[in-house]
Amino acid sequence: MNNTEKEFHHPPIIRITHWLNAIALLIMITSGLRIYNASPIFDFRIPSVFTLGGWLAGARQWHFFGMYLFTVNGIIYLLYNLFTKHGRETTLFRKKDAAGIIPMMRYYAGLQKEHPPQRKYNALQKSAYTVVLLLGFGGILSGIAIYLPVQLSFVTALFGNYDAARVWHFLFMGALVLFTIGHLFMVVISGWSNFLSMFTGWGRKYSEPPTL
Amino acid sequence: MNEPTKTISVKRRKLLQLSPLVLFAGCDYSAKGNVDSFLTSFQKFTDWTQEKIFDPNKLATEYSDEEVTPIEGFRVNGYDTDEPDIDMENWSLTVEGLVKNPGEYSLEQVQSFPKKVMNTRHCCVEGWSMIPKWGGTRVRDFMKSVGVDEKAKYVAVECGDDYFTCFYMPSFLHAQTLLCYEAYNKPLSLQHGAPVRIVMPTKLGYKSAKWLNKIIVTNEKPGGYWEDQGYDWFAGI
């Protein structure tokens, strides 16, 4: 593999929103777990070391700051991906990407040696990055449902009721954690140069798919 | 001759190696202070957004009797005192501040208005919730009878357990804010705030103050027991 051949991967707005999102998500999850601990909906509590805010009031302050960062940053990211050519073609899953799903699964399962041709992201990556946008949206919506169950009662009603919305909010968080674990795993096996590209913008040429 | 010098230099080096830690500890402390003050300022912003979102005519859902939490599930939070300073025999509600008729009002006077019974969700800041069957006098009926200045901005309340909290006038005069004296069709029990408590289904539970003693109408922004410690001032839901 020729490492000197580089290609521009990530425009500044993607790199900035990516890292702000990483910070926002970390704030939301850790402060959210502290809030969870005040009245657990399941039969377990989260060890304090994974929580933020020190106590319930502090955790709520972090959470309600984080929710604005997460939401505003997420909207900017979404608008970029919806309304720029680069964003639409690289990240969001579209109908024509469906054909690429099975070949990529076969490749990852070791049933196919050749990496299917791709541009920046393959069909499975596009699915993941599109689904995670929906998960983020679900997290925000279920959060609104338990933040303003009287003023915005129609949002709470989407989830059934207040208690159900709390469970949904927790599940969306769990799904985002699972995504992040998978994402970090792929970052590790994709190598250092790929990781650096989220800081510098420049990474491996697209024509050379990552080798496992 | 070399040995002691060496020892000293090693010590100094070790000390120097530690110095960033000392600096870091210093930074960390001031950084924490800065983060806290930033979060406190940001909370003023979220309080402001909550005030703007609040619709004084929007009613909290009133549930059917089937949906009411069974009385065994009528919870008491863990911070309540067992012995509030309440004289049940001679209780009266003091009204002060920007009202035409300040003074002391008896339980009978508080109960002399049409009784509103409602099954509304009580949402604790901790996350749990319940739907009790509340009964009481609408705060707006009582406050109009004492000649409240509706243009006054704030209301502060004080309680028998030294608890205190505060509201914007529109929240206080909301149609579902009660001077509650009944739960589950029975007089309020002592542990639930007898003889009279606030019930305010448009706010988090810590606004529904128990063992009510005093109502003060004012234009100076009051604080609250939890609000002064970092909980949201508006606490709308």
Interface residues (C-beta under 8 A of the other chain):
Chain A: I35 Y36 A38 S39 I41 L56 A57 G58 R60 Q61 W62 F64 F65 Y68 I146 Y147 L148 P149 V150 Q151 L152 S153 Y162 D163 R166
Chain B: F38 L39 T40 F42 Q43 T46 I53 F54 D55 K58 A60 T61 R121 C123 C124 V125 E126 G127 W128 S129 P201 T202 W226 Q229 G230 Y231 D232 G236 I237
